[in-house]
Amino acid sequence: GSPGASAGGISVDQRIAAAVGEQTRRASLVLGNENSGTLSAISYDEHHHALPKHTHPLQVFAALFGDPALDPEALAGLVARRQSVLDGVSAEYAALAKRVSGADRQKLDAHLEAIRDVERRLSIQAGCEPAAADYPVEYVADDLPTWVRDMTELVVLALACDLTRVVSLVYRRPGGGQSFFPWLGLGPEQGAVEHHEMSHAVSEHVDALRLIYTWFCEQTAYLITRLKETPDLEGSLFDSVVLLQGSECSNPELHDKRDMPFLLAGSAGGALSTGRVLDCGGAAHNDLLVSLLQLMGLPDQTFGNPYFCQGPLKGLV
């Protein structure tokens, strides 16, 4: 989308997070290689605002387990101080709420509820102990492969420790220029055309684009492998989760949205059979998102614009 683009409503991950994120330290994790406005945004709140992303693995580690530079005693002290501040703010809001009415009272009540949510999440303990946060302080501009692998390990860790049940991950923004892949031999110093520019002249760059898209799919394959390797309940994390990977266009030259391919992985707790290719007969992708909502226990029959919704995707479950 353009810098002024909007999802027009809440995104499916945040709709799910609002329903299932009450008992986890983070209702969701919103991850991406950069915060570039709506160019790379896929997570939106109910006010149509793009959510900022954690862009560095150390940020994610701190959000899940606390500051890795602090020892357990110092970290406990920090949590206690935050709790004290929250208690004080709550008391001030409660006193102020008695002196206002109408819309202002509703706003104060919303603030109080948000503070109570922070207090509750501070008390939630991690379901496992992490290894050391051994991540680079900085990543060089073209070291996307290392960044993706580090973020992938954190995604798996967060799910395994039940610190969140909803994650969105953007490997890289789709447009806007300066998207090169030197580790594939497609860097500017190697004479390569920029990725977004290639996508608007597909026939001229088929081989290079195939390399790029294969690389992106390999990163998702690595995530799936790690999910399969990680125990959960009586099986693996792969048995418990459902993973959705998509693209913005079926034909980038036209920005076409017809015949869009989507990848689903994971068994969703046994609800999904894997190893299938489904032809959905031109159904809108809204029905796929409705199916995801219902797989996560939500009763929704529509998502997004109801005009395009026919209910859950037929033949999926």
Salt bridges, closest charged atoms under 4 A:
GLU22 OE1 - ARG120 NH2 3.33
GLU34 OE2 - ARG173 NE 2.16
ASP45 OD2 - HIS49 ND1 3.90
GLU46 OE2 - HIS47 NE2 3.53
ASP109 OD1 - ARG105 NE 3.72
GLU113 OE1 - ARG116 NH1 3.40
ASP117 OD1 - ARG120 NH2 2.67
ASP117 OD2 - ARG121 NE 2.84
GLU153 OE2 - ARG226 NE 2.96
ASP162 OD1 - ARG165 NE 2.83
ASP207 OD1 - ARG210 NH1 3.32
GLU229 OE1 - ARG226 NH1 2.95
ASP256 OD1 - ARG258 NE 3.21
ASP300 OD2 - ARG15 NE 3.07
